[in-house]
Amino acid sequence: MKKQNTEDFPRQRGWGMVAEDGSEIWDAEPVFAGSFFGFWQKQKLIFYPKKFVLYRAIEKHIRHLQKRYATIEGGNLYIPKILDLGCGTGATVIDFKKMFGRRVDVIGLDIVHLQIDLAQKKMRRYGVWTDVRYFDGRHLPFDNQTIDVVYTSDVLGHVQDVPAWLSEIARVLRPGGLLAMFAESKLGKHAYLRNYFLKHGLNTDPHYAFHVSLFSKATLREMLEQTDFEILAMYSTVWAKFLVHPDELYPALHAQKKFLIFRWINFMLYWLKKITHPVSTALSELYSFVEMLTVGRFIESQGYVIVAKKK
């Protein structure tokens, strides 16, 4: 993730827009960078817990569609359409093309021109050709019921009108279509330490300045169900963030003078993780993976991995 100042963007708060201190520009490299994709490449996803769940759900849905339509159409291969909504600089678009190749059409949309430019350059670098384009953030440029899968990650929290946004996703999805999403959220009741900090005036969310729509787990579930989605899975992420990801809390904790003991513990954990990287980072992600799949269905921390089906 990189933050860049872009003076020519509209000055309003929201995802991909410019606040007074600049625009939050998301940049990441694809998980699947090589020219070959197979079983062992897929195992890398255990170190990307959110993507493990979402990519796996998408892969299963694509297999189901192609098997179903092969039966209906006498063996002809059906080409599903995957939309990456809020594609950033194209990492996930590249992952999907590496995973599925010509068996799917992948389309990426973003509301930041700069990110689209970067995505096109990145795709050329990784030898991938697909459609990424700008859109206005409100109206998806597709006819009704023309998309099989919508993938969207770290976007909902930056959307001004979430019910309208979900309705637009539902409009373009085919009946039975899949929504694979990571949604930012309010702090849940089980995020004890972060709630304690917030109660005493410290917001440890590193992206809070750009978040305009954060909801509880119950409200997220209600909005999805009201938009005619059936939730298949909903996992909270990283309950033990203070211990596992001290780097994410470090800037907020050390920018103020309170919480001396917590600052000292955080500094030690941060230093330990830094000097043992990349082993410590891999172990942290592996822990997050196990935590999400075991207790993630039941706890309310912050942020939810959601797999839903359009009714």
C-alpha positions in Angstrom: 0.0 0.0 0.0 1.3 3.4 -0.9 0.0 6.9 -0.2 0.6 9.5 -2.8 -0.4 13.2 -3.0 -2.5 13.9 -6.1 -3.5 17.5 -6.2 -5.8 17.1 -9.3 -8.3 14.7 -7.7 -11.6 16.0 -6.3 -11.1 17.1 -2.7 -13.6 15.1 -0.8 -13.3 12.4 1.8 -13.7 8.8 0.5 -12.1 5.9 -1.0 -9.8 6.9 -3.9 -10.6 10.6 -3.4 -8.4 13.3 -1.9 -8.7 14.5 1.6 -6.8 17.6 2.7 -3.7 15.5 3.3 -3.7 13.6 0.0 -5.2 10.5 -1.5 -4.9 6.9 -0.3 -3.5 5.0 -3.2 -3.5 1.2 -2.8 -0.7 -0.8 -4.3 0.1 -4.4 -3.9 1.8 -7.2 -5.9 -0.1 -10.2 -7.1 0.1 -13.5 -5.1 0.7 -15.4 -8.2 3.6 -13.7 -10.0 5.1 -16.5 -12.0 4.1 -17.7 -15.5 3.0 -21.1 -14.2 0.1 -21.7 -11.9 -0.5 -25.1 -10.2 -1.1 -26.9 -6.9 2.0 -25.6 -5.1 1.5 -22.0 -6.2 -2.0 -22.2 -4.8 -0.7 -23.1 -1.3 0.8 -19.6 -1.0 -2.7 -18.5 -0.1 -2.4 -19.8 3.4 -0.2 -16.8 4.1 -3.0 -14.5 2.7 -6.0 -15.5 4.9 -8.6 -13.2 3.4 -7.7 -14.1 -0.1 -7.6 -17.8 0.8 -11.3 -17.8 1.7 -12.4 -15.5 -1.1 -10.3 -17.0 -3.9 -11.3 -20.5 -2.9 -15.0 -19.6 -3.0 -14.6 -18.0 -6.4 -12.8 -21.0 -7.8 -15.5 -23.4 -6.5 -18.2 -21.2 -8.0 -16.4 -21.1 -11.4 -16.1 -24.9 -11.5 -19.8 -25.2 -10.7 -20.8 -22.8 -13.4 -18.6 -24.4 -16.1 -19.8 -27.9 -15.2 -23.4 -26.8 -15.1 -23.3 -25.0 -18.5 -21.3 -27.7 -20.1 -24.2 -30.1 -19.3 -26.8 -27.6 -20.6 -24.9 -26.6 -23.7 -23.6 -30.0 -24.7 -20.0 -29.6 -23.7 -19.4 -26.1 -24.8 -17.2 -24.1 -22.4 -19.0 -21.4 -20.6 -16.9 -18.2 -20.0 -17.9 -16.7 -16.6 -17.3 -13.0 -15.9 -15.5 -11.9 -12.8 -15.6 -8.2 -11.8 -12.9 -6.9 -9.4 -14.7 -3.8 -8.0 -12.2 -1.4 -6.7 -9.3 -3.1 -8.4 -6.6 -0.7 -7.3 -3.4 -1.2 -9.2 -4.5 -4.6 -10.6 -3.0 -7.3 -8.3 -6.1 -9.3 -7.9 -7.0 -9.0 -11.6 -3.6 -10.5 -12.3 -4.2 -13.3 -9.8 -7.5 -14.3 -11.4 -6.0 -14.4 -14.9 -3.1 -16.5 -13.6 -5.7 -18.8 -11.8 -8.2 -19.2 -14.6 -6.5 -18.0 -17.8 -8.8 -17.9 -20.8 -11.5 -19.8 -18.9 -12.9 -16.6 -17.5 -13.2 -12.9 -18.4 -11.9 -10.6 -15.7 -12.8 -7.0 -15.6 -11.4 -4.4 -13.1 -13.0 -1.1 -12.2 -11.7 1.7 -10.1 -12.6 5.4 -9.5 -9.0 6.6 -9.5 -7.5 7.3 -12.9 -3.9 6.9 -11.6 -4.7 3.4 -10.2 -6.0 2.3 -13.6 -2.9 3.6 -15.3 -0.7 1.7 -12.8 -2.9 -1.4 -13.2 -2.4 -1.4 -17.0 1.4 -1.1 -16.6 1.5 -3.8 -14.0 -0.5 -6.2 -16.2 2.0 -5.7 -19.0 4.8 -6.4 -16.6 3.2 -9.7 -15.6 2.2 -10.7 -19.1 -1.6 -10.4 -18.5 -4.1 -8.8 -20.8 -7.6 -8.0 -19.6 -10.0 -5.1 -19.2 -9.4 -2.5 -16.5 -11.2 0.8 -16.6 -12.4 3.9 -14.8 -15.9 4.3 -13.6 -17.8 6.9 -11.7 -18.2 5.0 -8.4 -22.0 4.9 -8.6 -23.2 3.2 -11.7 -21.6 -0.1 -12.8 -21.2 0.0 -16.7 -22.9 -3.4 -17.2 -26.4 -4.6 -18.1 -28.6 -6.3 -15.6 -27.6 -9.9 -14.6 -24.5 -10.1 -16.7 -21.7 -10.8 -14.1 -21.1 -14.1 -12.4 -18.8 -13.1 -9.6 -18.1 -9.7 -7.9 -14.9 -9.5 -5.9 -14.3 -6.4 -3.8 -11.8 -5.9 -1.0 -11.2 -2.9 1.3 -13.8 -0.9 -0.6 -17.0 -0.8 1.4 -15.6 1.4 4.1 -14.8 4.1 1.6 -18.3 4.2 0.0 -20.7 7.0 0.8 -24.0 5.2 0.1 -23.4 1.5 0.9 -27.1 0.3 0.4 -27.1 1.9 -3.1 -23.7 0.4 -3.8 -24.8 -3.1 -2.8 -28.0 -2.7 -4.8 -25.9 -1.9 -7.9 -23.8 -5.0 -7.3 -27.0 -7.1 -7.0 -28.3 -5.6 -10.2 -25.4 -6.7 -12.3 -25.0 -10.2 -10.7 -26.8 -13.1 -12.3 -29.2 -15.0 -10.0 -27.1 -17.3 -7.9 -24.1 -15.1 -8.6 -21.3 -14.8 -6.0 -20.2 -11.8 -4.0 -16.7 -12.3 -2.4 -15.9 -9.4 -0.2 -13.7 -8.1 2.5 -15.6 -5.3 4.3 -14.0 -2.9 6.8 -16.2 -2.5 9.9 -16.6 -0.8 13.3 -14.6 -2.2 16.1 -16.5 -5.3 17.4 -17.2 -6.1 21.0 -14.4 -8.6 21.2 -11.6 -6.2 20.1 -11.1 -5.4 23.8 -7.7 -3.6 23.7 -8.5 -1.5 20.7 -11.8 -0.5 22.2 -10.0 0.5 25.4 -7.7 2.7 23.4 -10.6 4.2 21.5 -12.5 4.9 24.7 -9.5 6.9 25.9 -9.1 8.9 22.7 -6.8 6.8 20.5 -8.0 5.4 17.2 -5.5 2.7 16.1 -7.1 2.2 12.7 -4.3 3.2 10.3 -6.8 4.2 7.6 -9.5 5.9 9.7 -9.1 9.2 7.9 -10.3 7.6 4.7 -13.1 5.5 6.1 -16.6 7.0 5.7 -18.9 4.0 6.2 -18.1 1.6 9.0 -20.8 -0.7 10.4 -21.2 -3.5 12.9 -21.4 -7.2 12.0 -25.1 -7.2 12.6 -25.7 -4.1 10.4 -23.5 -5.5 7.6 -25.4 -8.7 7.6 -28.8 -6.9 7.6 -27.8 -4.7 4.7 -26.7 -7.7 2.6 -29.9 -9.6 3.4 -32.0 -6.5 2.5 -30.2 -6.4 -0.8 -31.3 -10.0 -1.6 -28.0 -11.7 -0.7 -27.8 -15.0 1.2 -24.7 -15.0 3.4 -22.7 -18.3 3.0 -19.8 -17.4 5.2 -18.7 -14.4 7.4 -15.4 -14.4 9.3 -13.9 -11.7 11.5 -10.2 -11.1 11.1 -7.2 -10.8 13.4 -8.7 -10.7 16.9 -5.2 -10.7 18.5 -3.9 -7.8 16.4 -1.9 -6.2 19.3 0.3 -9.4 19.5 0.3 -10.5 15.9 0.5 -7.3 14.0 2.3 -4.7 16.2 3.4 -2.8 13.1 -0.2 -1.8 12.4 -0.7 -0.2 15.8 2.8 1.2 16.1 2.3 4.6 14.4 -0.8 5.5 16.4 0.6 4.3 19.8 3.9 6.1 19.4 2.4 9.4 18.1 1.1 10.2 21.6 2.3 10.0 25.2 -0.3 7.9 26.9 -0.3 4.1 27.5 3.3 3.9 28.5 3.3 0.2 29.3 1.4 -0.7 26.1 3.8 1.5 24.0 6.7 -0.3 25.5 5.2 -3.8 24.8 4.3 -2.7 21.3 7.8 -1.4 20.7 9.3 -4.7 21.7 6.9 -6.7 19.6 7.5 -4.4 16.7 11.2 -4.7 17.0 11.1 -8.5 17.3 8.9 -8.9 14.3 11.1 -6.5 12.2 14.4 -8.3 12.9 12.9 -11.8 12.3 11.1 -10.8 9.1 10.1 -12.6 6.8 9.7 -15.6 9.1 7.8 -13.6 11.7 5.5 -12.1 9.0 4.8 -15.6 7.6 4.0 -17.0 11.1 1.7 -14.0 11.8 -0.3 -14.6 8.7 -0.4 -18.3 9.4 -1.8 -17.6 12.8 -4.3 -15.2 11.3 -5.4 -17.9 8.9 -5.9 -20.5 11.7 -7.7 -17.9 13.9 -10.1 -16.9 11.2 -11.1 -20.4 10.3 -11.6 -21.6 13.9 -13.1 -18.7 15.9 -13.6 -16.2 13.1 -17.2 -17.1 12.6 -18.0 -16.3 16.2 -16.0 -13.3 17.3 -16.5 -9.7 16.4 -13.2 -7.9 16.0 -12.7 -5.5 13.0 -13.2 -6.3 9.3 -15.2 -9.2 7.8 -14.5 -11.7 5.1 -17.9 -12.3 3.5 -19.0 -14.8 0.9 -22.6 -14.3 -0.3 -24.9 -15.5 -3.0 -27.5 -13.5 -4.9 -30.9 -15.0 -4.3 
